Amino acid sequence: MSQPNFQGMITKELRAYALSHRDDQETFYIYVNKLNAEANWVEMPPSESVDDL
């Protein structure tokens, strides 16, 4: 049995596949790496005082 093309899957498809194959760690790591690569992280400086909140 051959594995599907994970790189060609959109995040939603990959998530569904990972949830239906919970024992497949490789798929889980591919999913997490894809989430990390597609994330829109925003850098925030640390608060210097309570008033900054």
PARODO-229546 format. One record per atom (N, C-alpha, C, O): atom name; y, z, x; residue number from 1. Coordinates in pm, whole numbers. Atoms other than C-alpha are relative to their C-alpha. Layout:
REM residues N
- a | py | pz | px | k
- CA | Y | Z | X | NUM
...
REM end
This chain:
REM residues 53
- a | py | pz | px | k
- N | -118 | 0 | 84 | 1
- CA | 0 | 0 | 0 | 1
- C | 124 | 0 | 89 | 1
- O | 138 | 86 | 176 | 1
- N | -121 | 9 | -81 | 2
- CA | 334 | -103 | 149 | 2
- C | 113 | 79 | -65 | 2
- O | 119 | 93 | -187 | 2
- N | -114 | -77 | 50 | 3
- CA | 650 | 103 | 119 | 3
- C | 111 | -96 | -44 | 3
- O | 124 | -204 | 12 | 3
- N | -112 | 84 | 43 | 4
- CA | 951 | -37 | -67 | 4
- C | 109 | -6 | 107 | 4
- O | 110 | 73 | 201 | 4
- N | -112 | 15 | -92 | 5
- CA | 1262 | -152 | 117 | 5
- C | 107 | 102 | -36 | 5
- O | 189 | 78 | -124 | 5
- N | -95 | -107 | 31 | 6
- CA | 1463 | 171 | 119 | 6
- C | 143 | -38 | 35 | 6
- O | 236 | 4 | -33 | 6
- N | -134 | 40 | -41 | 7
- CA | 1758 | 13 | 299 | 7
- C | 65 | -90 | -105 | 7
- O | 187 | -92 | -118 | 7
- N | -52 | 90 | 102 | 8
- CA | 1795 | -240 | 17 | 8
- C | 24 | 68 | -134 | 8
- O | 84 | 9 | -224 | 8
- N | -17 | -72 | 126 | 9
- CA | 1791 | 25 | -257 | 9
- C | 139 | 60 | -9 | 9
- O | 198 | 100 | 92 | 9
- N | -124 | -74 | 20 | 10
- CA | 2106 | 165 | -408 | 10
- C | -36 | 149 | -6 | 10
- O | -153 | 184 | -22 | 10
- N | 24 | -144 | -9 | 11
- CA | 2145 | 543 | -392 | 11
- C | -74 | 53 | -123 | 11
- O | -163 | 137 | -110 | 11
- N | 64 | -46 | 124 | 12
- CA | 2042 | 593 | -756 | 12
- C | -149 | -34 | -1 | 12
- O | -231 | 48 | -43 | 12
- N | 141 | 41 | -5 | 13
- CA | 1717 | 398 | -707 | 13
- C | -76 | 83 | 103 | 13
- O | -189 | 125 | 78 | 13
- N | 65 | -77 | -106 | 14
- CA | 1639 | 581 | -383 | 14
- C | -22 | 144 | -45 | 14
- O | -125 | 204 | -14 | 14
- N | 14 | -136 | 52 | 15
- CA | 1699 | 917 | -553 | 15
- C | -117 | 7 | -97 | 15
- O | -199 | 99 | -89 | 15
- N | 109 | 2 | 97 | 16
- CA | 1463 | 826 | -836 | 16
- C | -135 | -12 | 71 | 16
- O | -231 | 55 | 32 | 16
- N | 124 | 15 | -75 | 17
- CA | 1197 | 715 | -587 | 17
- C | -36 | 130 | 71 | 17
- O | -152 | 172 | 70 | 17
- N | 25 | -125 | -73 | 18
- CA | 1237 | 1034 | -380 | 18
- C | -47 | 110 | -96 | 18
- O | -135 | 189 | -61 | 18
- N | 42 | -102 | 97 | 19
- CA | 1205 | 1250 | -693 | 19
- C | -140 | -25 | -52 | 19
- O | -212 | 70 | -83 | 19
- N | 134 | 29 | 50 | 20
- CA | 891 | 1071 | -806 | 20
- C | -106 | 7 | 110 | 20
- O | -225 | 6 | 81 | 20
- N | 92 | -13 | -114 | 21
- CA | 737 | 1097 | -455 | 21
- C | 44 | 119 | 85 | 21
- O | 82 | 104 | 201 | 21
- N | -53 | -122 | -64 | 22
- CA | 828 | 1456 | -366 | 22
- C | -73 | 38 | 128 | 22
- O | -16 | 110 | 210 | 22
- N | 73 | -34 | -122 | 23
- CA | 561 | 1483 | -96 | 23
- C | 33 | -93 | 117 | 23
- O | -16 | -72 | 228 | 23
- N | -37 | 98 | -103 | 24
- CA | 711 | 1191 | 101 | 24
- C | 130 | 44 | 68 | 24
- O | 239 | 15 | 20 | 24
- N | -117 | -52 | -71 | 25
- CA | 945 | 1358 | 353 | 25
- C | 86 | -111 | 59 | 25
- O | 208 | -98 | 64 | 25
- N | -76 | 110 | -59 | 26
- CA | 1044 | 1030 | 516 | 26
- C | 100 | -57 | -101 | 26
- O | 215 | -84 | -67 | 26
- N | -89 | 51 | 104 | 27
- CA | 1188 | 905 | 187 | 27
- C | 115 | 97 | -25 | 27
- O | 229 | 54 | -44 | 27
- N | -105 | -100 | 20 | 28
- CA | 1378 | 1231 | 141 | 28
- C | 105 | -8 | 109 | 28
- O | 225 | -5 | 80 | 28
- N | -95 | 8 | -112 | 29
- CA | 1536 | 1204 | 488 | 29
- C | 81 | -129 | -5 | 29
- O | 200 | -128 | 28 | 29
- N | -74 | 126 | 15 | 30
- CA | 1630 | 840 | 428 | 30
- C | 106 | 16 | -108 | 30
- O | 219 | -31 | -92 | 30
- N | -95 | -24 | 110 | 31
- CA | 1795 | 945 | 100 | 31
- C | 118 | 86 | 46 | 31
- O | 233 | 53 | 19 | 31
- N | -107 | -89 | -47 | 32
- CA | 1991 | 1230 | 263 | 32
- C | 89 | -72 | 101 | 32
- O | 211 | -57 | 97 | 32
- N | -80 | 76 | -97 | 33
- CA | 2101 | 1004 | 551 | 33
- C | 90 | -101 | -69 | 33
- O | 204 | -122 | -28 | 33
- N | -82 | 97 | 75 | 34
- CA | 2221 | 742 | 301 | 34
- C | 115 | 71 | -70 | 34
- O | 227 | 19 | -72 | 34
- N | -107 | -77 | 63 | 35
- CA | 2418 | 1007 | 109 | 35
- C | 107 | 37 | 101 | 35
- O | 226 | 26 | 73 | 35
- N | -94 | -39 | -105 | 36
- CA | 2576 | 1126 | 432 | 36
- C | 83 | -120 | 47 | 36
- O | 202 | -106 | 72 | 36
- N | -70 | 120 | -48 | 37
- CA | 2666 | 771 | 540 | 37
- C | 101 | -51 | -102 | 37
- O | 205 | -105 | -65 | 37
- N | -87 | 52 | 105 | 38
- CA | 2824 | 685 | 204 | 38
- C | 102 | 103 | -49 | 38
- O | 184 | 72 | -135 | 38
- N | -87 | -107 | 48 | 39
- CA | 3009 | 1015 | 160 | 39
- C | 146 | -26 | 35 | 39
- O | 177 | -86 | 138 | 39
- N | -144 | 9 | -23 | 40
- CA | 3385 | 1025 | 133 | 40
- C | 52 | 141 | 32 | 40
- O | 116 | 206 | -50 | 40
- N | -39 | -134 | -41 | 41
- CA | 3446 | 1344 | 328 | 41
- C | 149 | 7 | 24 | 41
- O | 210 | -86 | 76 | 41
- N | -142 | -24 | -20 | 42
- CA | 3796 | 1487 | 334 | 42
- C | 14 | 120 | 92 | 42
- O | -35 | 229 | 62 | 42
- N | -23 | -109 | -95 | 43
- CA | 3899 | 1695 | 634 | 43
- C | 114 | 87 | -51 | 43
- O | 222 | 37 | -83 | 43
- N | -102 | -94 | 44 | 44
- CA | 4090 | 2005 | 531 | 44
- C | 23 | 103 | 111 | 44
- O | -74 | 160 | 162 | 44
- N | -25 | -102 | -101 | 45
- CA | 4264 | 2234 | 780 | 45
- C | -28 | 138 | -58 | 45
- O | -16 | 158 | -179 | 45
- N | 27 | -134 | 52 | 46
- CA | 4172 | 2602 | 753 | 46
- C | 128 | 66 | -51 | 46
- O | 238 | 39 | -1 | 46
- N | -115 | -73 | 53 | 47
- CA | 4400 | 2825 | 550 | 47
- C | 44 | 104 | 101 | 47
- O | -40 | 170 | 164 | 47
- N | -51 | -97 | -96 | 48
- CA | 4624 | 3040 | 763 | 48
- C | 35 | 133 | -66 | 48
- O | 44 | 236 | 1 | 48
- N | -30 | -124 | 70 | 49
- CA | 4709 | 3295 | 496 | 49
- C | -47 | -11 | -145 | 49
- O | -86 | -118 | -191 | 49
- N | 40 | -2 | 140 | 50
- CA | 4625 | 3398 | 142 | 50
- C | 97 | -83 | -85 | 50
- O | 58 | -138 | -187 | 50
- N | -100 | 76 | 74 | 51
- CA | 4947 | 3231 | 25 | 51
- C | -30 | -150 | 0 | 51
- O | 17 | -222 | -89 | 51
- N | 36 | 142 | -6 | 52
- CA | 4804 | 2891 | 129 | 52
- C | -97 | -39 | -112 | 52
- O | -109 | -157 | -145 | 52
- N | 97 | 28 | 106 | 53
- CA | 4543 | 2922 | -145 | 53
- C | 75 | -28 | -127 | 53
- O | 13 | -55 | -230 | 53
REM end
